[in-house]
Amino acid sequence: MAWIRVFSLDEATGALKAQYDAAIKRAGRIWNIVAIMSQNPQALKASMDFYGVLMHGQSPLSRGQREMLATVVSAANHCTY
């Protein structure tokens, strides 16, 4: 089984700390999908920016439709997120 070192909030500094603080402000906690990218704060930021555009940006799909699509894809992939 693969293992990736995840940095805790207490260990986070600089760009990672900024991303963790943003995650807490956004969701009230640091979800595993965020923490798993802690080795690369630049990739974490890009991922969260991309997610923000997909879910909150201009789209012909409503927010509810986008959430529904995300849920169906997660279920099809057996993902708990």
C-alpha positions as CSV (number, residue, x, y, z in Angstrom):
1,M,0.0,0.0,0.0
2,A,1.3,3.5,-0.9
3,W,2.0,5.9,1.9
4,I,2.4,9.7,1.5
5,R,3.8,11.8,4.3
6,V,1.2,14.5,5.2
7,F,2.2,17.6,7.1
8,S,0.0,18.5,10.0
9,L,-1.3,22.1,10.7
10,D,1.3,22.4,13.5
11,E,4.1,21.6,11.0
12,A,2.9,23.9,8.2
13,T,4.8,27.0,7.4
14,G,4.8,29.5,4.6
15,A,2.7,28.7,1.5
16,L,1.4,25.5,3.1
17,K,0.3,27.3,6.2
18,A,-1.5,29.8,4.0
19,Q,-3.3,27.0,2.2
20,Y,-4.2,25.2,5.4
21,D,-5.6,28.5,6.9
22,A,-7.7,29.0,3.8
23,A,-9.0,25.5,4.0
24,I,-10.0,26.0,7.6
25,K,-11.7,29.3,6.7
26,R,-13.5,27.7,3.7
27,A,-14.6,24.4,5.3
28,G,-13.9,24.6,9.0
29,R,-11.2,21.9,8.8
30,I,-8.5,20.4,6.7
31,W,-10.0,17.6,4.7
32,N,-7.8,14.6,3.6
33,I,-8.0,15.7,0.0
34,V,-6.2,18.9,1.0
35,A,-3.7,17.3,3.4
36,I,-2.6,14.7,0.9
37,M,-1.2,17.6,-1.3
38,S,0.8,19.1,1.6
39,Q,4.1,18.0,0.1
40,N,3.4,20.5,-2.7
41,P,1.7,23.7,-1.6
42,Q,1.8,25.2,-5.1
43,A,-0.1,22.2,-6.5
44,L,-2.5,22.4,-3.6
45,K,-3.2,26.1,-4.4
46,A,-3.7,25.4,-8.1
47,S,-6.0,22.5,-7.3
48,M,-8.1,24.6,-4.9
49,D,-8.2,27.5,-7.4
50,F,-9.3,25.0,-10.2
51,Y,-12.0,23.6,-7.9
52,G,-13.2,27.1,-7.1
53,V,-13.6,27.9,-10.8
54,L,-15.3,24.6,-11.5
55,M,-17.8,24.9,-8.7
56,H,-18.3,28.6,-8.3
57,G,-17.3,30.2,-11.7
58,Q,-19.5,31.0,-14.7
59,S,-21.0,27.8,-16.2
60,P,-24.1,26.8,-18.1
61,L,-24.7,24.3,-15.3
62,S,-26.2,25.3,-12.0
63,R,-24.3,24.9,-8.7
64,G,-26.7,22.0,-7.9
65,Q,-26.0,20.3,-11.2
66,R,-22.2,20.6,-10.6
67,E,-22.5,19.2,-7.1
68,M,-24.7,16.3,-8.4
69,L,-22.1,15.5,-11.1
70,A,-19.3,15.6,-8.5
71,T,-21.3,13.2,-6.3
72,V,-22.0,10.8,-9.1
73,V,-18.4,10.7,-10.2
74,S,-17.2,10.2,-6.6
75,A,-19.7,7.3,-6.1
76,A,-18.7,5.7,-9.4
77,N,-15.0,5.9,-8.3
78,H,-15.9,4.5,-4.8
79,C,-14.5,7.8,-3.4
80,T,-15.7,9.0,0.0
81,Y,-15.1,12.6,-0.9
